[in-house]
Amino acid sequence: MTRVSVFSSPLLLGFDHIERVLDRVNKTAAEGYPPYNIEQTGEHRLRITLAVAGFCDEDLSVNVEDNQLVIRGKQHNDTTNRIYLHRGIAARQFTRSFVLAEGIEVRGAEISNGLLHVDLERPVPQPKVTQVKIKSAAAKTTTKTIDVDPNT
């Protein structure tokens, strides 16, 4: 079955980047591991919390790649040979991506009690006022040379 894209219209040239981002978001949304929350912690602040039980800070990486926040987890192999009678705690590697809006900055990440917290902030742009000097075409200055006779 052929997939028909919304962006295949000849009137929407150059939107293939947006289509790839939407495909990535859709693929990420379909994955369920690790579970996460997104909460608003202030007027311009967000916090993403991922449940990463069994991972330590050396097993996790938080990167900003272009306009995406990419969180990866990979547990290092145990040196001990464990025999599990039941294994219900997931120990698989994961990659979780979040598309960031323009201007969103990652302020930090911390792991606590099996939860990875990533804090984001959208800085409020300060209004910038610049005065532009207006030149008048009629107010051009000209330089005149006057010959002075030193004998007079």
N, C-alpha and C positions, 0 to 999 in steps of 0.2 A: 504494500500500500504506500503510495507516494504522499509525502507530507507537503501540504500547501502552506506557504508562509504568508503572513499578513503583509510582509515587506517585499513581496514579489511583484508588486505593482510597478509599472514603469514610471509612475509619478513619484515613487519613493526611492530614488537613487541615493546611494551613499549611507543607507541606514543599516547596513549589514553588521556594524559594530553593536548597535542596539539589539539586534536580533540575537547575536552571540551572548550578550549579557543576559537577556531574558531566558535563553536556553540554559545558561549556567545557574541562574536563580531557580528555575523550574527543577533542574536536576538536583540541586542542593536541597530544595524543599521536600523532595521525595525521600531523601535519606533521613533516617531517624536517630542516628547515633553520632555523637552523644546528644542527649536531650539538652535543651537550653531555654533560658528565659531572656527576654529583653525588657528592661524596665526603665522608666524615666525617673532619674534621681534628682533632677533640678530643671529649671526652665530651659536650659541649653545643654543639659547633660543626660547621657544614657549609660546604662550598664548592661553588658551581655554577660550572662552567667551560664557556664557549661558544667554539667555533671561529669567529672573526670575521675571517678573513684578508681584507685589503684595506680594512678599516674602521679609522678612527682614532677617538680619543676624542671628537672633535667630531661624528662620525657616529652615535654611540651615546647612548642615554638609558636610565637605570635608575630606575624609579619604583615606589613601593609605593602601590597603589590598593586601598583597603579591605583585604582579606586576600589580595591577590595581588601578587606581584612581577612587574612587566611590564618586559621588556627590548625596546627597539626599536632598529632600525638602518636608516639610510637614507643612502646615499652621495650626496654632492653631485655634480652633473654635472661632468664634466671640461671644462675650458675648451679643452683641446687636442682636435683631431679625430684620434682614433686609428683605425687600420684594423687589425682583428684578423684574422689568418689562422686562428686557433683561439682560442676563448674558453672556458676550462674553469674559471676562477675565478668563482664566483658573485658578482654585484654587485647582486643584487636586495635590495629592502628586506624587512625581516622584523619580526615581533612574536612574541615567545616569552613565555608566561605560566606562572607557577608559583603554585599555591595554597599559601599559607603557613598552617601550623598556628597556633593561638592562642598568643600570646606570643613567636613567632619575630621577631627584630629583624635588620634588615640593618645590618651593621657597616661595610661599605665595598665599593668596587669598584675594580679596577685592570685596565689592559690591558697585556699584555706578550707579545711575540713572536706576535702574531696571536690571542692567547687573552684573553678577558675573564673575569676572576675576580670573583665576587660572594660575599662572606663573610657568613654568617648565624650567629646565635647565639640559643640559648634560655637566657635568664638563669635561674639557679637562684633561685627565690623564697626570700627569707630568712624564717624563721618569725617571725611577729609574735605576741607575747604581750601581751595587754591585760588588766589586772586590773579587774574590775567590782566596784564597792562594793555591798555588800548592805545594803539598808535594812531595818530592823525596824519592823513596824507598831506594836509595843508600846512602842517607845522614842521616842514623840513628845514633844517638849518643849513646855511651855505657859508662857506668860508671865502672872505674877500682878501685879496692881497693889495696893500697900499704901498706905493713907492714913496719913500720919504727922502728928500734931498738933504743930506747932512750939512750942506753949506748954508742953508737958510735958517 
